[in-house]
Amino acid sequence: MRWKTNVRPAADLCRSLLVVAWLAAFADPVLAQPQGCPVQGDATQALALELNPYKNRDDAPPVSKINAAATLPAVLAPGNDLGRWSRDDGATFEGTAVGVKAGGIESVNCHAKDPPHRDTHIELALGTGAAPRQRVIVEVTPRWREKMAVIADWSTAALKKRLLGKRVRITGWLFDDLEHKAEAENTHPGGKKNWRASVWEIHPITGITVLSRAAASVTPAAPLSAARASNHHKRSKRKCSRSKGHVCRQTSHARTGTNV
């Protein structure tokens, strides 16, 4: 099912979060645990035991937790970014989906081999010609695939067909996948095996919108410098914590799109 929207991003985001909140409240708990795999997966190493529960979150970030400073250009900003963002925040990235594929066989999913029980890796970039080191990873998890099945097909094959080469808006939890520190340009600059820009991801994804052609024609902003990104993040945090219940809103032009 597809919903047509013609509203500002903040209103569109609120609508998406209401839907996922409803799903979280009424979804069958068995579906939220593919193959009975616990949130820590079948991890045995300390780092994976720490990270896997964050990857397997089955709630959506509330609007008040969306960090307006955590944009795709800001995450792409060069420099060591391990402390740039927080796992306690959500984010919305807008960019071009330049890659969509099944994730690896990992402890987070109890080493499941079938695609429905593996993550979907989506590579976001500012344009179609971006090199791997200029891409950010966002991921659909098996839990969210099954949670969303009542309204949309989030299988890897369906997402590849709908998203590849399109301008998209992705919402979910910020997450630093520290297992890839030595493969990310920001934390291992110039590394021969680098295949991504940053350890920071949106993982899990809780909302996907394919933007209209009008939105896709907008020229993306150039990446911020590391210092500007850090300062912008700090200013945003002060602004957004003025009062209880204050909602951070990202200033942007109105865009239209289709939720998938």
Secondary structure as GFF3:
##gff-version 3
##sequence-region A 1 260
A	DSSP	beta_strand	3	5	.	.	.	ID=ss1
A	DSSP	alpha_helix	9	26	.	.	.	ID=ss2
A	DSSP	three_ten_helix	34	36	.	.	.	ID=ss3
A	DSSP	alpha_helix	46	55	.	.	.	ID=ss4
A	DSSP	three_ten_helix	63	65	.	.	.	ID=ss5
A	DSSP	alpha_helix	72	76	.	.	.	ID=ss6
A	DSSP	beta_strand	90	102	.	.	.	ID=ss7
A	DSSP	three_ten_helix	107	109	.	.	.	ID=ss8
A	DSSP	three_ten_helix	115	117	.	.	.	ID=ss9
A	DSSP	beta_strand	120	125	.	.	.	ID=ss10
A	DSSP	three_ten_helix	132	134	.	.	.	ID=ss11
A	DSSP	beta_strand	136	140	.	.	.	ID=ss12
A	DSSP	alpha_helix	142	148	.	.	.	ID=ss13
A	DSSP	alpha_helix	156	163	.	.	.	ID=ss14
A	DSSP	beta_strand	167	176	.	.	.	ID=ss15
A	DSSP	three_ten_helix	178	183	.	.	.	ID=ss16
A	DSSP	beta_strand	200	211	.	.	.	ID=ss17
A	DSSP	alpha_helix	213	216	.	.	.	ID=ss18
A	DSSP	alpha_helix	226	240	.	.	.	ID=ss19
A	DSSP	beta_strand	257	259	.	.	.	ID=ss20
###
